[in-house]
Amino acid sequence: MTIPQLTTEQLRAARAAATEARRARADLKAKVRSGELTIGGALDAAAQDEILAHVKVVDLLKALPRVGEKRAALVMDRFDIAPNRRIRGLGRHQLAGLRAEFRDR
């Protein structure tokens, strides 16, 4: 199967869509980092938006205040979440575990 050749307009539209998606994901993490959005709110938003559902779980956890690489890895290990898992790939027990773990944030 060959890769289709895109027109200049199609390439420009694809780049714009990719940039918008990166900005939306960065905005979600910034809101979590600032405390404007809780982890539960972020998970709810990702459930409603396909673009936000592509955020890696580890990146979302590290956006939380006082959660770094080590604590994020411990939490993900406790709930049996793979290091490369994205929000949309989480199961209901994993989602419930994350909500319970960070209920006050």
FIZA-133569 format. One line per 5 residues: number of its first residue (from 1); their letters; for each residue x, y, z of N, C-alpha, C, O. Coordinates in pm, 1 decimal, padded with zeros to 6 digits. Layout:
N
NUM	a	X Y Z X Y Z X Y Z X Y Z  ...
This chain:
105
1	mtipq	00084.9 -00117.8 00000.0 00000.0 00000.0 00000.0 00089.4 00124.0 00000.0 00180.4 00135.7 00082.1  00063.5 00213.7 -00090.0 00144.0 00334.8 -00100.7 00080.1 00446.8 -00020.7 -00040.7 00449.4 00002.7  00163.9 00537.2 00019.2 00116.4 00653.5 00093.5 00056.0 00751.8 -00005.6 00118.7 00784.0 -00106.6  -00064.9 00799.9 00021.7 -00127.5 00892.3 -00072.9 -00054.3 01026.7 -00075.1 -00005.6 01074.0 00027.6  -00047.7 01085.8 -00191.0 00012.2 01217.9 -00205.9 -00093.7 01323.2 -00174.0 -00201.8 01324.3 -00232.9
6	ltteq	-00061.4 01410.2 -00081.1 -00156.0 01514.2 -00041.2 -00125.2 01644.3 -00112.1 -00009.9 01675.0 -00142.4  -00229.3 01719.2 -00137.6 -00211.1 01850.4 -00198.5 -00157.7 01946.8 -00093.9 -00156.4 01916.4 00025.4  -00114.4 02061.2 -00138.7 -00062.3 02163.4 -00048.0 -00168.2 02205.1 00053.4 -00138.1 02224.3 00171.2  -00291.9 02219.0 00007.4 -00399.9 02258.6 00098.6 -00426.4 02149.7 00202.1 -00451.0 02178.9 00319.1  -00421.3 02024.8 00158.5 -00443.5 01913.8 00251.7 -00332.3 01906.0 00355.7 -00358.4 01880.6 00473.3
11	lraar	-00209.4 01927.7 00312.8 -00097.3 01928.6 00407.2 -00111.4 02042.7 00506.9 -00089.1 02024.2 00626.5  -00147.7 02158.5 00458.7 -00165.5 02274.9 00545.8 -00277.4 02249.6 00646.9 -00264.1 02284.6 00764.2  -00387.0 02189.4 00602.2 -00498.7 02158.8 00692.3 -00457.8 02053.6 00796.3 -00496.3 02062.6 00912.9  -00380.7 01955.3 00753.6 -00335.4 01851.6 00847.2 -00242.1 01910.0 00952.0 -00251.7 01876.1 01069.9  -00151.3 01998.1 00909.1 -00060.9 02064.2 01005.6 -00138.9 02149.7 01104.2 -00110.0 02149.4 01223.8
16	aaate	-00237.5 02222.7 01054.1 -00319.0 02307.8 01141.8 -00396.6 02223.4 01242.0 -00406.6 02259.6 01359.2  -00451.2 02111.8 01196.9 -00525.6 02023.8 01287.1 -00433.3 01964.0 01392.7 -00471.7 01953.3 01509.2  -00313.0 01925.3 01353.7 -00217.4 01869.1 01449.5 -00174.8 01973.4 01551.9 -00161.9 01942.9 01670.5  -00153.0 02095.7 01506.4 -00115.3 02204.1 01597.7 -00227.6 02232.4 01696.3 -00202.6 02250.9 01815.4  -00349.5 02235.9 01648.1 -00465.4 02260.5 01734.9 -00479.8 02149.6 01838.4 -00511.6 02176.6 01954.2
21	arrar	-00457.0 02025.9 01797.7 -00466.4 01912.4 01890.1 -00359.9 01922.7 01998.3 -00388.7 01900.1 02115.8  -00237.1 01956.6 01960.0 -00129.5 01972.2 02059.9 -00161.8 02083.9 02157.6 -00136.2 02071.8 02277.4  -00218.0 02192.5 02106.3 -00254.8 02304.9 02194.9 -00365.3 02265.0 02292.3 -00361.0 02302.2 02409.6  -00463.4 02190.1 02245.0 -00573.5 02146.7 02332.2 -00521.5 02054.9 02442.7 -00562.3 02067.1 02558.2  -00431.1 01962.6 02407.2 -00375.4 01872.6 02508.7 -00288.1 01948.8 02607.4 -00291.7 01920.9 02727.2
26	adlka	-00209.8 02044.3 02559.0 -00126.8 02125.9 02647.2 -00213.1 02210.6 02739.5 -00178.9 02229.9 02856.1  -00324.5 02261.3 02688.1 -00415.7 02341.9 02769.6 -00477.8 02257.7 02880.9 -00492.2 02305.2 02993.5  -00514.2 02134.6 02850.7 -00568.9 02045.6 02953.4 -00467.4 02025.1 03065.2 -00501.9 02034.8 03182.9  -00343.1 01997.0 03029.2 -00239.1 01974.5 03130.2 -00209.8 02102.3 03208.5 -00183.0 02096.1 03328.5  -00214.4 02217.5 03142.7 -00191.7 02344.8 03211.5 -00302.2 02373.1 03312.4 -00275.1 02424.2 03421.0
31	kvrsg	-00425.7 02340.7 03277.9 -00537.0 02360.8 03371.6 -00523.9 02268.7 03492.2 -00554.7 02308.9 03604.4  -00478.9 02146.6 03470.5 -00456.3 02054.0 03582.7 -00342.3 02106.6 03668.2 -00351.4 02104.9 03790.9  -00235.5 02153.2 03605.6 -00118.9 02204.4 03677.6 -00155.0 02324.6 03763.9 -00104.9 02338.1 03875.5  -00241.4 02411.8 03713.3 -00278.7 02532.7 03787.2 -00385.3 02507.1 03892.9 -00411.7 02594.1 03976.0  -00446.4 02390.3 03891.3 -00551.1 02360.1 03988.3 -00689.2 02399.9 03940.6 -00787.2 02381.1 04012.6
36	eltig	-00698.3 02454.2 03821.4 -00826.6 02495.0 03765.3 -00914.2 02373.9 03734.5 -01037.0 02383.5 03732.9  -00849.9 02260.7 03710.3 -00919.8 02137.8 03674.0 -00864.4 02023.5 03758.4 -00742.9 02009.9 03773.3  -00952.5 01942.7 03813.0 -00909.0 01826.9 03890.8 -00878.3 01710.7 03797.0 -00908.4 01716.1 03677.8  -00818.7 01606.7 03851.7 -00789.8 01489.0 03769.8 -00920.8 01426.4 03721.1 -00928.9 01378.9 03607.8  -01022.4 01426.5 03806.3 -01152.9 01374.7 03765.5 -01213.3 01456.7 03653.2 -01271.7 01402.0 03559.6
41	galda	-01199.2 01587.1 03662.7 -01248.4 01674.8 03556.7 -01174.1 01653.6 03426.5 -01233.4 01657.2 03318.7  -01043.4 01631.3 03436.8 -00963.1 01605.3 03317.3 -01003.2 01473.0 03252.2 -01011.3 01463.3 03129.7  -01027.9 01372.0 03334.4 -01070.4 01242.8 03280.7 -01208.2 01253.3 03216.3 -01233.8 01191.7 03112.8  -01296.7 01331.3 03277.9 -01429.2 01353.2 03218.9 -01419.2 01426.3 03085.0 -01486.7 01391.1 02988.3  -01333.6 01528.7 03081.5 -01315.9 01604.5 02957.7 -01259.8 01514.7 02847.4 -01300.6 01524.9 02731.7
46	aaqde	-01167.0 01427.4 02883.6 -01108.0 01337.1 02784.9 -01209.6 01234.6 02735.3 -01201.4 01188.9 02621.3  -01304.7 01198.9 02820.1 -01408.2 01103.9 02778.3 -01500.7 01166.3 02673.9 -01559.7 01095.4 02592.4  -01512.9 01298.1 02676.6 -01602.2 01367.8 02584.2 -01532.4 01417.0 02457.8 -01598.4 01446.7 02358.3  -01399.2 01425.8 02460.9 -01324.8 01484.7 02350.2 -01217.2 01387.2 02301.7 -01128.4 01349.3 02378.0  -01225.5 01347.7 02176.8 -01131.8 01250.2 02119.5 -00988.3 01302.1 02118.9 -00894.4 01224.0 02134.2
51	ilahv	-00970.7 01430.8 02101.7 -00835.3 01487.9 02101.2 -00772.9 01478.0 02239.4 -00656.5 01439.9 02252.2  -00848.8 01511.8 02342.9 -00796.4 01505.6 02480.1 -00775.8 01362.0 02525.6 -00695.4 01336.5 02615.3  -00846.3 01269.2 02465.9 -00832.0 01128.3 02502.4 -00694.7 01073.4 02464.6 -00656.3 00966.0 02510.9  -00620.8 01145.9 02381.3 -00488.2 01101.5 02339.3 -00376.9 01145.9 02433.5 -00260.0 01118.6 02406.2  -00409.5 01213.2 02543.1 -00307.5 01253.5 02640.7 -00254.7 01128.8 02711.0 -00332.3 01042.6 02752.2
56	kvvdl	-00122.7 01119.5 02724.3 -00065.5 01006.9 02796.6 -00096.3 01022.2 02944.8 -00090.5 01132.4 02999.4  -00128.8 00911.9 03008.6 -00164.9 00913.2 03150.5 -00048.9 00965.6 03233.8 -00070.0 01045.0 03325.5  00071.7 00923.3 03204.1 00188.0 00967.1 03282.3 00205.1 01118.7 03272.5 00240.8 01182.4 03371.6  00180.7 01177.4 03156.3 00191.4 01322.4 03141.1 00083.4 01394.6 03220.5 00108.8 01500.1 03278.5  -00035.8 01338.6 03223.1 -00143.6 01398.4 03301.4 -00110.3 01393.0 03450.3 -00131.0 01490.7 03522.4
61	lkalp	-00059.5 01280.6 03495.6 -00023.5 01268.3 03637.4 00089.5 01363.2 03675.3 00086.6 01424.1 03782.2  00188.6 01375.8 03588.0 00300.5 01465.0 03618.0 00259.6 01611.3 03614.9 00331.6 01696.4 03667.0  00145.0 01642.1 03554.7 00094.5 01779.1 03554.4 00035.1 01816.9 03690.8 00020.6 01935.1 03722.2  00001.2 01716.4 03770.6 -00053.0 01743.7 03903.4 00054.9 01802.2 03993.7 00171.2 01763.1 03984.3  00018.0 01894.8 04080.4 00115.1 01947.3 04176.4 00167.5 01835.4 04266.9 00091.3 01749.7 04311.6
66	rvgek	00295.7 01837.3 04292.8 00364.3 01743.8 04382.3 00362.6 01599.1 04331.8 00376.8 01505.2 04410.1  00345.4 01582.3 04201.9 00356.0 01449.7 04141.4 00463.9 01458.7 04034.0 00450.4 01531.8 03935.9  00569.1 01384.0 04054.4 00678.6 01381.7 03958.8 00687.3 01246.9 03890.6 00593.9 01166.9 03893.6  00801.2 01224.1 03829.6 00824.4 01101.4 03755.3 00808.5 00977.6 03843.9 00744.9 00879.8 03804.6  00866.3 00983.1 03962.5 00865.8 00865.9 04050.8 00725.6 00834.1 04103.4 00682.1 00719.2 04097.2
71	raalv	00655.9 00933.3 04154.1 00521.9 00908.4 04207.8 00424.6 00867.1 04097.9 00339.5 00780.6 04118.5  00437.8 00929.2 03982.0 00351.4 00891.3 03869.1 00374.2 00744.4 03833.2 00279.2 00670.8 03806.6  00501.5 00702.2 03832.8 00532.2 00562.0 03800.5 00476.3 00467.9 03906.6 00426.8 00360.2 03873.5  00483.8 00507.2 04034.0 00430.1 00423.8 04142.2 00278.6 00409.1 04130.8 00224.8 00299.3 04145.8  00210.4 00520.0 04104.2 00064.3 00517.3 04091.4 00023.7 00432.1 03971.5 -00069.4 00352.0 03980.2
76	mdrfd	00093.0 00449.7 03861.2 00059.3 00373.2 03741.6 00085.6 00224.3 03762.2 00010.9 00140.0 03712.5  00191.1 00192.9 03835.0 00220.5 00052.6 03864.3 00113.5 -00006.5 03956.4 00071.6 -00120.8 03938.0  00069.8 00071.0 04054.6 -00031.9 00022.6 04148.5 -00163.3 -00009.1 04078.3 -00231.9 -00104.4 04115.3  -00198.4 00068.8 03978.8 -00324.3 00046.5 03907.0 -00304.0 -00031.2 03777.2 -00394.9 -00041.1 03694.7  -00184.5 -00085.8 03760.3 -00152.0 -00169.5 03644.6 -00176.8 -00096.4 03512.6 -00242.2 -00148.5 03422.3
81	iapnr	-00122.9 00025.9 03503.5 -00134.4 00107.4 03383.2 00001.9 00106.7 03314.2 00103.1 00139.4 03376.3  00004.9 00070.4 03188.8 00129.5 00066.5 03112.1 00187.0 00207.5 03096.7 00111.2 00304.2 03090.1  00319.7 00220.3 03091.1 00382.0 00353.3 03080.7 00342.2 00432.6 02956.0 00345.7 00555.6 02958.0  00305.4 00365.6 02850.4 00269.6 00436.8 02727.0 00118.4 00449.3 02706.6 00073.9 00488.4 02598.6  00039.5 00416.8 02808.4 -00106.9 00417.9 02797.6 -00159.3 00560.2 02787.5 -00110.2 00651.5 02854.0
86	rirgl	-00258.0 00576.6 02704.4 -00326.2 00706.1 02691.5 -00459.4 00698.1 02765.5 -00506.7 00589.0 02797.4  -00519.1 00812.9 02792.5 -00640.5 00817.6 02873.8 -00750.1 00730.2 02814.6 -00819.6 00659.6 02887.6  -00765.6 00734.5 02683.6 -00875.5 00658.7 02623.5 -00856.2 00508.1 02634.8 -00951.4 00433.1 02613.0  -00738.5 00462.2 02667.4 -00711.9 00320.1 02680.5 -00727.2 00266.9 02821.5 -00699.7 00149.6 02847.1  -00770.7 00351.7 02913.2 -00786.5 00308.6 03052.4 -00917.2 00232.4 03071.1 -01018.3 00262.8 03007.9
91	grhql	-00912.8 00134.0 03158.0 -01032.9 00060.0 03193.4 -01108.1 00129.1 03305.4 -01058.3 00224.4 03365.4  -01226.9 00081.3 03333.0 -01309.9 00148.0 03434.7 -01249.2 00137.9 03573.5 -01264.2 00230.5 03653.2  -01181.1 00028.4 03604.8 -01119.4 00014.4 03737.1 -00997.5 00105.6 03749.1 -00970.7 00160.2 03856.2  -00925.0 00121.8 03641.3 -00810.5 00212.4 03641.6 -00856.4 00357.3 03657.4 -00796.5 00434.5 03732.3  -00963.1 00393.2 03586.2 -01018.3 00528.5 03600.3 -01066.7 00553.8 03742.8 -01040.8 00659.5 03800.3
96	aglra	-01136.6 00456.5 03798.6 -01186.4 00471.3 03935.9 -01070.9 00481.1 04034.2 -01077.7 00558.2 04130.0  -00966.2 00405.0 04012.3 -00849.5 00410.2 04100.1 -00781.2 00544.6 04095.3 -00742.9 00598.0 04199.5  -00765.0 00601.0 03976.7 -00703.0 00732.8 03964.9 -00789.1 00841.0 04030.3 -00737.7 00930.9 04097.0  -00920.0 00831.0 04010.4 -01009.6 00929.4 04073.8 -01001.1 00921.2 04226.5 -00998.8 01023.9 04294.2  -00996.6 00800.4 04279.7 -00988.7 00781.8 04425.5 -00854.1 00828.5 04479.3 -00847.7 00889.5 04586.0
101	efrdr	-00748.3 00800.7 04407.3 -00612.9 00837.4 04451.4 -00596.0 00989.0 04462.0 -00531.1 01038.8 04553.9  -00655.1 01061.8 04367.0 -00636.6 01207.3 04361.4 -00769.4 01279.8 04380.0 -00794.4 01382.3 04316.5  -00853.7 01226.5 04466.6 -00987.0 01284.2 04487.5 -00983.6 01429.3 04532.7 -01068.4 01507.9 04490.5  -00889.7 01466.8 04616.0 -00884.6 01602.4 04671.1 -00810.5 01700.7 04581.2 -00793.0 01816.7 04618.7  -00767.3 01657.4 04465.2 -00692.9 01748.9 04376.9 -00772.0 01781.6 04254.9 -00725.4 01857.0 04169.5
